[in-house]
Amino acid sequence: MTPASGGPRRGSNKPIERRGSSNVSSRRQSIDPSRLVRMDKVTHVGGTDNFNVVFIGAGNIMFGSDEGPWNHSFRFEHKLGLRLKVVAIVDPAVERAKDVLRKKCDSFVVSAYQATEVYKNFEEFLKQRDSSQRINAFLIGSPPMFRGTTTSGRDIEMQIMKHFPGVAMFIEKPVATGPKSELDEAFKVSKSITESGAICSVGYMLRYLKAVQMMKQIIEDNGLTVMATIARYACAYEAIAKPDWWDKSKSAGPIIEQGTHFCDLSRYFGGEVDISSVTAHSLEWDENAGHLSKMSIDESKIAPENRIPRVTAATWKYDSGAIGSFTHVATLQGHNYSCELEVHADGYSLKLVNPYVQPMLYIREPGDDHERMVTFPDDDPFFSEVSNWIDIIEDIEEDPDAAQILSSYEDACRTYELTWAIREASERSRAAKLAASNVKVEST
Ligand SMILES: NC(=O)c1ccc[n+]([C@@H]2O[C@H](COP(=O)([O-])OP(=O)(O)OC[C@H]3O[C@@H](n4cnc5c(N)ncnc54)[C@H](O)[C@@H]3O)[C@@H](O)[C@H]2O)c1
């Protein structure tokens, strides 16, 4: 059974009550972990009519890469089976898009891709597409520098809402990576999405981990108040071969581009952050401790002021009074990341370990000084996030136990705001330290 297989769907005589992203926030913000089912244990969603999707971007998140388990097309194929029709791929790298299409058409999923058209931009798609064809959903996996604003060319969400009002969108994280001055733009996009009623989900997939939902369940079942979140994200920098990732002017830096997943999870447990309370320090590339010996890119090609920190450590207050802390390190070699999130409440410690590779949850509860360890073999949060979103698009009746979108666009904007606050706080600390050492040099 899929998480939302209950409830009338298409063809039902009951009136349609669509669940837009706007009212998702008033619903329960968690999913019963037993409803998060492995991809190989579900049959594809019911129905026989085509589910027409447009892919914006034909890169790693859409079609997979050696860098990680992400690959949205693969999950769509399993979720929708023969109903999936990818009607268009929009990507300026037309050859890249055609290349992935050729591979799909050479495989058993050919029925989803045999009629796919490739367009180099959205305008071309609008002009040349078959306008009689209904679009069920847009999957947006273009780089964040091209979205999350109302500025022409970087406003794909606004364009979609203008030409396809109310059509569902799945948007990758982070919502944007423009300058900090554009943060309000992302909130404007958010307001438009809410007003449009479009079913919108943002790709913070770690919220859909079974382990994370078990943590939520323990907190809810025991009426706990989170007192602290302690997050640590250690990436395997040797495996990161994309020059843009190492360049703050392109990717906005490792907190905004990557650490965002753990800032988001911290918020998921701690609640809203008092942004003015954020403090942070960084270890930079030109400090004694900042040398990395196994970078797979040539950092000398990146302007010194755009090179990324090796370590960033931040703390903040949540509106509830609880404390959040987050440390991002780019220090590991090899392939696998090492990430942990601890959530503390009166009598309880919930520690999520290794969520990307093999999630484990260490639980300490009142009455026992030992930690109990729970594993979650073959959990696939990438499938669960897509599966929940599609179930909501397909499901047309309120059902308290039905699928949930756990990351709305507005919520994702708040995570984006937090990550910018951390980056800025670390840059302020560095500037203050440099200013202080310059004064020292001058006075000697
Ligand atoms: N949730 C996760 O764990 C996860 C993992 C990987 C990537 N991502 C996110 O997915 C997004 C894309 O990352 P990626 O690794 O696939 O990048 P990528 O560089 O592999 O692919 C991006 C693709 O988008 C295309 N593109 C550029 N401008 C475009 C535009 N204006 N319209 C349409 N397409 C455009 C590029 O030509 C390229 O083919 C990023 O936001 C990234 O953070 C998330």
PDBQT file of the ligand as one rigid body, heavy atoms in Angstrom, charges set to zero:
ROOT
HETATM    1  N1  LIG A 501      18.338  16.745  -2.415  1.00  0.00    +0.000 N 
HETATM    2  C1  LIG A 501      19.566  16.384  -2.714  1.00  0.00    +0.000 C 
HETATM    3  O1  LIG A 501      20.201  15.599  -2.023  1.00  0.00    +0.000 OA
HETATM    4  C2  LIG A 501      20.188  16.924  -3.954  1.00  0.00    +0.000 A 
HETATM    5  C3  LIG A 501      21.187  16.207  -4.609  1.00  0.00    +0.000 A 
HETATM    6  C4  LIG A 501      21.729  16.737  -5.791  1.00  0.00    +0.000 A 
HETATM    7  C5  LIG A 501      21.293  17.973  -6.270  1.00  0.00    +0.000 A 
HETATM    8  N2  LIG A 501      20.331  18.633  -5.597  1.00  0.00    +0.000 N 
HETATM    9  C6  LIG A 501      19.872  19.961  -6.050  1.00  0.00    +0.000 C 
HETATM   10  O2  LIG A 501      19.391  19.871  -7.383  1.00  0.00    +0.000 OA
HETATM   11  C7  LIG A 501      19.681  21.062  -8.085  1.00  0.00    +0.000 C 
HETATM   12  C8  LIG A 501      20.440  20.711  -9.360  1.00  0.00    +0.000 C 
HETATM   13  O3  LIG A 501      21.649  20.055  -8.998  1.00  0.00    +0.000 OA
HETATM   14  P1  LIG A 501      22.353  19.006  -9.969  1.00  0.00    +0.000 P 
HETATM   15  O4  LIG A 501      23.355  18.286  -9.131  1.00  0.00    +0.000 OA
HETATM   16  O5  LIG A 501      21.359  18.226 -10.730  1.00  0.00    +0.000 OA
HETATM   17  O6  LIG A 501      23.112  19.996 -10.950  1.00  0.00    +0.000 OA
HETATM   18  P2  LIG A 501      23.711  19.659 -12.380  1.00  0.00    +0.000 P 
HETATM   19  O7  LIG A 501      24.728  20.709 -12.660  1.00  0.00    +0.000 OA
HETATM   20  O8  LIG A 501      24.125  18.226 -12.481  1.00  0.00    +0.000 OA
HETATM   21  O9  LIG A 501      22.466  19.852 -13.381  1.00  0.00    +0.000 OA
HETATM   22  C9  LIG A 501      21.812  21.054 -13.546  1.00  0.00    +0.000 C 
HETATM   23  C10 LIG A 501      21.222  21.063 -14.954  1.00  0.00    +0.000 C 
HETATM   24  O10 LIG A 501      20.409  22.217 -15.074  1.00  0.00    +0.000 OA
HETATM   25  C11 LIG A 501      20.665  22.794 -16.335  1.00  0.00    +0.000 C 
HETATM   26  N3  LIG A 501      20.283  24.207 -16.330  1.00  0.00    +0.000 N 
HETATM   27  C12 LIG A 501      21.054  25.300 -16.156  1.00  0.00    +0.000 A 
HETATM   28  N4  LIG A 501      20.292  26.398 -16.223  1.00  0.00    +0.000 NA
HETATM   29  C13 LIG A 501      19.036  26.002 -16.454  1.00  0.00    +0.000 A 
HETATM   30  C14 LIG A 501      17.823  26.684 -16.618  1.00  0.00    +0.000 A 
HETATM   31  N5  LIG A 501      17.745  28.021 -16.543  1.00  0.00    +0.000 N 
HETATM   32  N6  LIG A 501      16.704  25.953 -16.853  1.00  0.00    +0.000 NA
HETATM   33  C15 LIG A 501      16.766  24.623 -16.921  1.00  0.00    +0.000 A 
HETATM   34  N7  LIG A 501      17.907  23.907 -16.747  1.00  0.00    +0.000 NA
HETATM   35  C16 LIG A 501      19.014  24.609 -16.523  1.00  0.00    +0.000 A 
HETATM   36  C17 LIG A 501      22.127  22.552 -16.585  1.00  0.00    +0.000 C 
HETATM   37  O11 LIG A 501      22.450  22.649 -17.969  1.00  0.00    +0.000 OA
HETATM   38  C18 LIG A 501      22.283  21.139 -16.052  1.00  0.00    +0.000 C 
HETATM   39  O12 LIG A 501      22.037  20.154 -17.038  1.00  0.00    +0.000 OA
HETATM   40  C19 LIG A 501      20.450  21.936  -7.097  1.00  0.00    +0.000 C 
HETATM   41  O13 LIG A 501      19.552  22.800  -6.464  1.00  0.00    +0.000 OA
HETATM   42  C20 LIG A 501      21.004  20.956  -6.086  1.00  0.00    +0.000 C 
HETATM   43  O14 LIG A 501      21.218  21.520  -4.804  1.00  0.00    +0.000 OA
HETATM   44  C21 LIG A 501      19.749  18.126  -4.471  1.00  0.00    +0.000 A 
ENDROOT
TORSDOF 0
